[in-house]
Amino acid sequence: MTQFIVTGMTCAACQARVEKAVGKLPGVKGVSVSLLTNSMGVEGDVSEADIIRAVEEAGYGAKPKNGAGTQEDREKHSASAKLAAEEEALKDHETPKLVKRLGWSIGFLFILMYLTMGHNMLGLPVPSFLAHNHTGLALTQMILAIIVMYINRAFFISGFRTLFHGSPNMDALVALGSSVSFGWSLYVFYKMTVMITQGTPNADLMDIYHDQLYFESAAMIPALITVGKTLESLSKGRTTDALKNLMKMAPKTATIERDGKEFTVGIDEVRTGDIFVVKPGESIPVDGIIMEGDTAVDESALTGESIPVDKSAGDSVSAATINQSGFFKAKASRVGEETTFSQIIRMVSDAAATKAPIARIADKVSGVFVPAVMAIAAVVFIIWTVQGAGAVFALERAISVLVISCPCALGLATPVAIMVGNGMGARNGILFKTSESLESTGKVQIVALDKTGTITAGKPEVTDIIPAEGVAKEELVTTAYLMEARSEHPLAGAVVNSVNDPPCPVYPLTDWKALPGNGISAQQNGQILYAGSGKFIRSVCRIEQDMEQKEKSLSEEGKTPLFFARAGKLLGIMAVADVIREDSAVAVRELQNMGIEVVMLTGDNERTARAIGKQAGVDKVIAGVLPDGKEAVIRNLQKRGKVAMVGDGINDSPALTRADIGIAIGAGADVAVDSADVVLMNSKLTDVSAAVRLSRGTLRNIYENLFWAFAYNIILIPMAAGLYPGIRMNPMWGAAAMSLSSFTVCMNALRLNLFKVHDAAHDHKMRHPASINKNNDEMEEKTMTKTLKVEGMMCEHCEARVKKALEGVEGVESAVADHNANTAVVTLSADVADDVLRKAVEDQDYKVLGVE
């Protein structure tokens, strides 16, 4: 997407005009214009010169967002220069001008209102040369009105320009309302001067003419609209605070070490591979890997987590995070626009440049709104005139219709809420890539969760230590540590990591052997030690019934029991499992309380999958699914409703892409996950429910804004036209109402800054949950299967090897291995010979006892 800064837009009609002009260009695939940020994003194969020309021909200005010149010139711009361009684009240039304009307008308007209201209605004193001087008063009012209109000439320049281009905007309504008021007053003033020049002044008639002057309305209309524009500009500026605050965190300098000396350089001078130094309290300049030192880093700028994270040699650090304690040296791994921080800013900025689907409703209305209002005003004038109400009354009604109508509230209803919602997400480590993803996340009906690394921690841990009768726990732990310390098996690492210091004296092992498909054997002080699966240990010692029962219970819980024996005697069991995260059950419950069905997808066997699913509390478990198979499952789930897939963004890319909303969890530094629509910086599953909650809150705010914008115009335009008996609206009050409408929308959007994304107290079930289709169970398709009896599998990793080997055979659609049942069930898309399946498994050092 190529982004531009657009100048000269003042309302939703301007936005629609620019979109229409650029959208007509050959090669443009999509265009999105934001009135909020005065920016435009264009997708397609079209030159920037053609885009700029189209915008200028529509009566506006445009320039590339990241600097001027050719594409090659801009590619040479440093990351900090591009960041500066982004900051400049978001900088509030308009409010200071409006405040100054408003000050001058109020000053002259006060004098004008003193003459018209204070003197004429309340009898307040005026200089003697104006007392009882109708012509002098009228001339003074006209001069003051001209001054105020000149101060606010921007309305007239923009309004009449767009009118002449055939695409009138809100400024055209203001300009017409003020100009018609001024023109009518000028006509009345001429009639007064004619009476004087003819020498036939009539005091009563002069009073009547004086009451028909609308110079104060001609001045008041643009002045009041300026009040509204100023308030709107102030509130609009606050909606981009989150993005601006992010940009302010960008480090400007770095301390790098070269030839043993430290130098402070600009951030753009840091190169990949440079060694940089960070002292306590300093901001980390670029992404890197710690080479030396220990510290605690405040990563709240990226993740929203306020608790510092301990870092040591080998750990990664990210730009714009704060080193809270400790001195360290690190090697730069990503610099410039490649840092995590820069990618977050680009993602939030790009999201602001896109358009939510709901905004298209307002865009369609805005495109025809102003011409329709002008037509209504003309019809109102004609009808009242025909009915004999008089030209003054009819003109007053028509002017009121023109100035009370407000397309701006319609145009701002969606983008202000989207901008604040995106900012809130970024502050909490929830990044929405587009406005559409922010809108759609709250509409999901089914959430599919990958098990490994999403519901579970993604690495095995020791969960249970069960010594045999007469064996001390310390002896079991020490023996397990010694046996597994030399093993490269993933489960061995879990056992070793669970023991900081062996609780018993350590005696060296001799004759240590790995027995493929069985376990480990070794000798210690002349005694033979064994470690392995229950089946293997049964071949070397007797297992009592109570331990067999515990083995069964652990297996049913999805855990892998590891047995240890010494000299023909069982020492005990240590169970290892990929444990669920602390917040997984809470997150699942929160999603269910929102009326969302939660499905767990995993490549594990049915027993392990159901055990984990039961702990997490999910509604449905689908086991034995490959990454490619997950995509097919998502496709089937989509038949029942909108689906969000939550995964790591790498192995789950096909499923994330297929889902209506792809959510990459625990992205950390890799925020630019192409396959995801939403990126969660943390590994907390509760951030998924928080993303849904924030999306719903933002969408609710948009609905409120749209309701106000439509209701305002639907109620007040008929009132201005005089359709409500007994109500006669002065054009000045119409202008006041118009000036406040956009401000109200912006202030309502700012309420989102108070939204608590992790507060589940106000969650409610959605009105339209996923449909139930019992005849289309995702994993119950009738296909050909074969079951292999496999000997030697000990754990989930053995299952994974067998699974991978079988699925590498042509004609095998999927395979589910179960080390507890000693089986591997293959689903075939074509007939495959038993010998082929047998060979694939036995090549992995497992034995196939039979094929059914």
Secondary structure by P-SEA (a helix, b strand, c coil): cbbbbbcccccaaaaaaaaaaaaacccccbbbbbccccbbbbbccccaaaaaaaaaaaccccccccccccaaaaaaccaaaaaaaaaaaaccccaaaaaaaaaaaaaaaaaaaaaacccccccccccccccccaaaaaaaaaaaaaaaaaaaaaaaaaaaaaaaaccccaaaaaaaaaaaaaaaaaaaaaaaaaaaaaccccaaaaaaaaaacaaaaaaaaaaaaaaaaaaaaaaaaaaaaaaaaaaaacccbbbbbcccbbbbbccccccccbbbbbccccccccccccccccccccccccccccbbbbbccccccccccccccccbbbbbcccccccaaaaaaaaaaaaaacccccaaaaaaaaaaaaaaaaaaaaaaaaaaaaacccaaaaaaaaaaaaaaccccccccccaaaaaaaaaaaaaaccccccaaaaaacccccbbbbbccccccccbbbbcbbbbcccccaaaaaaaaaaaacccccaaaaaaaaaccccccbbbbbccccccccbbbbbccccbbbbbccaaaaaacccccaaaaaaaaaaaaacbbbbbbbccccccbbbbbccccccaaaaaaaaaaaacbbbbbbccccaaaaaaaaaaaccccccccccaaaaaaaaaaaaaacbbbbbcccccaaaaaaaccbbbbcccccccccccccbbbcccccaaaaaaaaaaaaaaaaaaaaaaaaaaaaaccccccccccccccccaaaaaaaaaaaaaaaaaaaaccccccccccccbbbbcccbbbbccccccccbbbbbbbbccccccaaaaaaaaaaaaacccccbbbbbccccbbbbbbcccccaaaaaaaaaaacccccccc
